[in-house]
Amino acid sequence: MPVFAGSELTCLRGDRLVFTGLEFRIAPGGALVLLGPNGSGKSSLLRVMAGLLKPLRGTLGWDGVSIADDADGHRARVQYVGHLDAVKPVLTAAENLAFWAALAGAGDPAANARTALDRLGVPHIAAVPGRYLSAGQKRRLNLARLLAAPAALWLLDEPTVALDRAAIALFEGLIAEHRAQGGMVVLSTHTDIATPGGEALHLDDFTPYADEGEGDGYEEEEGAAA
Ligand SMILES: Nc1ncnc2c1ncn2[C@@H]1O[C@H](COP(=O)(O)OP(=O)(O)OP(=O)(O)O)[C@@H](O)[C@H]1O
């Protein structure tokens, strides 16, 4: 059974030490909920977990194999939904999803796209260009990626922002289904998202003391986007 784990993780953004000595472990069917105030490092940790940001120190492993030694394998098992929109404005909702499905190697990307939009309760937006979608519709479209391009590990940055109550309930059902099939979920949130049996990880438990950093701590990373 694969286990996704991080050990002694330290993260630097610009010249700011965001967290240090962070540990986590997640098994098939598991859920990890990242909690903490603004700026405590939830998005940074998700990006580290996705392999998009290199930790300053520490290791990440999947089934005992270092992610650093198997970047392609890790990319294939991860679906990362950040809070910046990944919706291409000139493509329709269905084309956006089919693009993601094709990238993940789906046999019939258009069919995956249709099914995913149905499951997210928005089949009617299939032919609507991304630029005309409402904030909540865009969010549903981003989450539909999880179904159109399936992956074992879902990494979700504030996934319920802009969602209405019905969509949140629907999304909680999708998480439960994914976990029941052995999938894993890590998500950050400032609200309650039902993840029965999930574990909470409080980022502020790993915040270094102020004098451990250097400078003003707000120097931007080279070529980085949060
Ligand atoms: N590209 C960047 N360059 C420099 N510093 C950054 C960059 N991105 C984030 N940071 C800093 O890293 C720290 C952690 O930010 P992060 O976005 O991970 O926090 P968060 O817990 O997700 O916050 P929120 O709850 O507001 O979304 C913050 O102090 C932020 O200013």
The ligand as an SDF file (V2000), in Angstrom:
LIG
                    3D

 31 33  0  0  0  0  0  0  0  0999 V2000
    6.4660   33.8840   -4.5730 N   0  0  0  0  0  0  0  0  0  0  0  0
    6.7280   34.2630   -3.3320 C   0  0  0  0  0  0  0  0  0  0  0  0
    7.8340   34.9740   -3.0290 N   0  0  0  0  0  0  0  0  0  0  0  0
    8.1090   35.3420   -1.7600 C   0  0  0  0  0  0  0  0  0  0  0  0
    7.3350   35.0440   -0.7010 N   0  0  0  0  0  0  0  0  0  0  0  0
    6.2270   34.3370   -0.9400 C   0  0  0  0  0  0  0  0  0  0  0  0
    5.8590   33.8990   -2.2480 C   0  0  0  0  0  0  0  0  0  0  0  0
    4.6920   33.2130   -2.1520 N   0  0  0  0  0  0  0  0  0  0  0  0
    4.3530   33.2170   -0.8460 C   0  0  0  0  0  0  0  0  0  0  0  0
    5.2620   33.8800   -0.1070 N   0  0  0  0  0  0  0  0  0  0  0  0
    5.2420   34.0770    1.3620 C   0  0  0  0  0  0  0  0  0  0  0  0
    5.2150   32.7950    1.9540 O   0  0  0  0  0  0  0  0  0  0  0  0
    4.4090   32.8180    3.1350 C   0  0  0  0  0  0  0  0  0  0  0  0
    3.3880   31.6860    3.0730 C   0  0  0  0  0  0  0  0  0  0  0  0
    2.4580   31.9340    2.0360 O   0  0  0  0  0  0  0  0  0  0  0  0
    1.3440   30.8760    1.6500 P   0  0  0  0  0  0  0  0  0  0  0  0
    0.6390   31.4160    0.4340 O   0  0  0  0  0  0  0  0  0  0  0  0
    1.9570   29.5340    1.5590 O   0  0  0  0  0  0  0  0  0  0  0  0
    0.3820   30.9390    2.9460 O   0  0  0  0  0  0  0  0  0  0  0  0
   -1.1040   30.3950    3.1590 P   0  0  0  0  0  0  0  0  0  0  0  0
   -1.1360   29.7470    4.5010 O   0  0  0  0  0  0  0  0  0  0  0  0
   -1.5160   29.5600    1.9910 O   0  0  0  0  0  0  0  0  0  0  0  0
   -1.9420   31.7390    3.1910 O   0  0  0  0  0  0  0  0  0  0  0  0
   -3.4990   32.0610    2.8780 P   0  0  0  0  0  0  0  0  0  0  0  0
   -4.3110   31.4480    3.9870 O   0  0  0  0  0  0  0  0  0  0  0  0
   -3.5230   33.5550    2.9230 O   0  0  0  0  0  0  0  0  0  0  0  0
   -3.8070   31.5170    1.4990 O   0  0  0  0  0  0  0  0  0  0  0  0
    3.7940   34.2020    3.2100 C   0  0  0  0  0  0  0  0  0  0  0  0
    4.5480   34.9660    4.1510 O   0  0  0  0  0  0  0  0  0  0  0  0
    3.9700   34.7640    1.8100 C   0  0  0  0  0  0  0  0  0  0  0  0
    4.1380   36.1650    1.8330 O   0  0  0  0  0  0  0  0  0  0  0  0
  1  2  1  0
  2  3  1  0
  2  7  2  0
  3  4  2  0
  4  5  1  0
  5  6  2  0
  6  7  1  0
  6 10  1  0
  7  8  1  0
  8  9  2  0
  9 10  1  0
 10 11  1  0
 11 12  1  0
 11 30  1  0
 12 13  1  0
 13 14  1  0
 13 28  1  0
 14 15  1  0
 15 16  1  0
 16 17  2  0
 16 18  1  0
 16 19  1  0
 19 20  1  0
 20 21  2  0
 20 22  1  0
 20 23  1  0
 23 24  1  0
 24 25  2  0
 24 26  1  0
 24 27  1  0
 28 29  1  0
 28 30  1  0
 30 31  1  0
M  END
$$$$
